[in-house]
């Protein structure tokens, strides 16, 4: 059995990170990328950096790059982009809808920036546990579970396939409407 990685942040830690007053571009970019991942259900960095956001199109529809070739059955994740995410997206959305973070223009460049600056953000936000990009995804899932969101809905939001070894998954289908309710339930805890 896989060991659960303890990388999730508490609601209070996430709020402190979100609310940091930052002056340097790299720290601001890193915090915003982390928070955007959280607001988009723990979206992987590779998927986040190539997604073509479009003003007026509030629906996120994608298949995770990591599992695109291995998944069988329904693999698309679809939900309404919440206002918290749009606030960040609009700051960085380029002409083609793809996010741009200053001079950081490639996946490797952005990946290195994020991992280089996350420890400093953790220190500034008084987060004592290890902080990584994956912490956004893990925190989203944990906060959903803590808020009473059904596990199959959390799996859907983070782009996991429903486990076929659980008999109930043969009878139900998680839809965008379920994901939208779950997102609001999770994000409202940050108010």
N, C-alpha and C positions, 0 to 999 in steps of 0.2 A: 504494500500500500504506500502511495506517495506521501511524503511528509509535507504538512502544511507549512508554507513559508510565512513567517511572522513579519510581514512587511507592511501591513495595513496601518493607517493612521486613525486615531480617534477623530470624532467629529470636531472636538476642540482643537486638536493639532492641525487638522485640515483648514479650519477657519483661520487659525493664526498664520498659516502659510498663505492662504488666499488674501489675507488682509495686510500682508507686509507692504510697507512703503519702500519701494525700490527705486534707485536712481540710475543704476548702471544697466545698460541694454542687455548684456548677457544674463544677468540675474532676472531681469524682467521677462525676457524671452523664455528662460527656463521655467520660471514659475507659471507663466501663461500656458506654455506647452503642457506642463504637468496638469494644470487645472482643466485645460481643454480635453485632455485625455479622460480625466475623471468625468467631466460633463458629457462626454460621448461614450459612456459605458466602458471606460478603460481601453479605448481604441489604441491599437499598437502604433508606434511612431511611424513605421513604414507606411501604414494605411493612412494615417493622419496627413502625412506630407504629400501624398499624391491625390487626395480626395478633391474633386472639383466642386467646391462650395459655390452656391449660386444664390444671390440675393433674391428673395421672393420664393425660393424653393426651401421650405422648412423641413423637408423629409430627408433624412440621412438613409441611404440605401447602399450597402456594400457587403462584400464577402471578404473575410479576413485573408490577407496575403499568406499568412503563416499556414493556414489550413485549406486554402483554395483547392489544392490538388488532391488532398487526402480525404476530404469530407464527402460523405454520401448523403443523399436526401436533401432536405431544405438547408441551405447554407447561408442564405442571405439574411442579414440583420437590417431591420427597417424600424425607424422610430422618428418622432418629431424632434427636431433640434430645439432644445429649450433656450429661453432667453439668456441664461447664464453663459451658455456656449456661444451664442450669437455675439454677445458683447466682446468676447475674445476674437472670434472669427473675423469680425469687421475690422479689427485693429490691424490684422495681418493679411487679409485676403488680397491677392494680386489680381491682375486683369483677367486671367483665365480661371479665377476662383481658387487657385492653389495658394496655400499659405506661404508667405515670405517673411523671413526673420533677418532683416538687415543683410549683412554681407555673407551670412551663413546660407549657402545655396545648394548644398547637397545633403543627402541623407547622412553620410559619414560625418560631415562637418557639424550638422545639427546634433547628431547622436553624441559626438564628443563634447560639444558645448553643454548639453543637458547633463551628462554624467560628470563633467568637471565641476559644474556649479550646484548640483543638488546637495552635496554635503554642506556647502556654505548656507544655502537656504534652510536646511534642517537646523543648523546652528542658530541662525537668525530667528527662526520660528520656535526655538526651544523644543525641537523634536529629538528625543533621545534614542529612538529606535533607528535602525538603518533605513535610509530613504533612497529609493531607486525609482526609475521611471515606472517599473512594474507596480510600485506602491499605489499608483493612481488606480490601476485595474483592481488590485487586491482590495483597496479601500472601498471602491465602488461596490464590489461584490459583498464585502462584509457589512457595509452600511445598509445595503438592500436587505440582507438577511436579518440584521438587527431591527429593521423597520417592518419586518413581517412579510416581505415580498417572497412569493413562492420561488423555490430554487430553479424551477424550469424557466421562469421568467427572467431571473438573473442570468442564467445560462444563455438565454436568447439575447439579452441586452449586450453581453460581453462577447457574443459571437461564437459561443460553444454550441456544438450540436447536442441535441437532447439525447441522453444516454438510453439506448435501446434495451439495456438490461433491466430497466425499470419498467415494469408492465404498464403503468399509467401513461407512459410516453407513447404507447401505441394507440391511445384513445384521444389524446388532446393535441391541440395545436396552439402555440403561442403566437399572437398576432401583434401588429403595431399598436393597437389600442391597449393591450396589456402592458407593453413596454412603456408607452406614454404615461400611464398611471403610475407605474413603478418608478420612472424617472422623477416625476413630481414628488412622490412620497419620499424618495431619497433626498432630493435637493431641498425640499422644504425643511428638512432637519438642520440645514445650514443657515437658516434665517436667524 
